[in-house]
Amino acid sequence: MYPAKKLKENPETPSLRYTAPFYKSLRCLSFINILKRRTHLLREWFIFVHMETVVSGIRPTGKLHLGNYFGAYKNFLTLQESHQCYFFIADYHSLTTHPNPADLRKNALHVLAEYIALGLDPEKCAIYLQSDLPETAELYLFMAMNAYKGELERVTSFKDKIKDNPNNINAGLLTYPVLMAADILIHHGTKVPVGKDQEQHLEMARTFGNRFNRIYDTEYFAEPTAFNFDNKLVKVPGLSGTGKMSKSAGEADCIYLCDDAKTLEKKIKRAKTDAGPSAPHSEMSPEIKNLFDLMALVSTDETRLFFEEEHAKASIRYGDFKGQLAKDMEAFIAPKRDAILGLVGDTKKLNSIAQLGKEKAHVSGAKTLKEVRKIIGFGS
């Protein structure tokens, strides 16, 4: 044991004495702290590399509506806490409809503003513009070399598109599933939140990935699967009474997260109804059931039950019912609208967030493309 080391005492402060064993204990504590820190970092790294990768994109063709919010977006907020997430704004995909160049970046940044304002954290996930990751386009090229005309022409969405727009049958529409596959495979996505209309595209992404593996005798790409939200998916009805809320059904069918109070009131008051229940305990028509489903999303249980009882008694007044729904919808939408509008005009901040997302996506995309090029035979 080393002798005690005596420090010069200051008459204005209490006497301090340090011994060699105390120094040893300090060194021991430092080592323990470093070990704990390294253990913590290793744990974080282990969790990160074992996280499943989620990939999801949205076309910048309009504003987010209530169906987008409840149908997918709320789940994204949970996913960013537990998964490695890549959320992209699909501005490449939007080119199939030939958008005005002046609007392309503006629309993409608007969607980005909505994502951030509603709670997605650019520090926890990668949020980027599809066109900011050119590696996607190159992987799309490689995948297209092994995609065949017949299988692409059989895709249901392609047949629907050319039926609806016979004067705009372009190669981008035909190869849409190939680009979607590249979007997923560039990050080795394992989980993809998709709706029913996208399930065939996801199946084709598996086909293209497996075909690449087979042609080049490798197991490079894993099979992406549809993300299961454990039955938490919410189908939000549109105001037209014809099905789920959809932009394709027209402006009047959708409640947008940026709609002001007057617009909300006008849309809800014009929503389709019936002539009213003809007798107590009459079954609700689909149109009225849709409005009650909307009320269940934004109103209190007490409010909803009151109007359900009024309907059951055949004494419901649809004017009062719609008026209350409009009031509750405004209360729900207002804070989200304010947050979005407060960010939309901040182009500098949005560009900064887009740059961060671009950098994150590039790390993953560049690595994948380098390895794919090597597998194919390009480079050394």
Secondary structure as UniProt FT lines:
FT   STRAND          5..6
FT   TURN            11..12
FT   STRAND          17..18
FT   HELIX           20..50
FT   STRAND          53..58
FT   HELIX           66..68
FT   HELIX           69..73
FT   HELIX           74..82
FT   STRAND          84..89
FT   TURN            91..92
FT   HELIX           93..97
FT   HELIX           101..117
FT   TURN            118..119
FT   TURN            122..124
FT   STRAND          126..129
FT   HELIX           130..132
FT   HELIX           134..144
FT   TURN            145..146
FT   HELIX           149..153
FT   HELIX           156..164
FT   TURN            166..167
FT   HELIX           171..174
FT   HELIX           176..185
FT   TURN            186..188
FT   STRAND          191..192
FT   HELIX           196..198
FT   HELIX           199..215
FT   TURN            216..217
FT   STRAND          225..226
FT   TURN            230..231
FT   TURN            239..240
FT   HELIX           247..249
FT   HELIX           251..253
FT   TURN            257..258
FT   HELIX           261..269
FT   TURN            280..281
FT   HELIX           286..298
FT   HELIX           301..312
FT   TURN            313..314
FT   HELIX           318..344
FT   HELIX           347..376
//
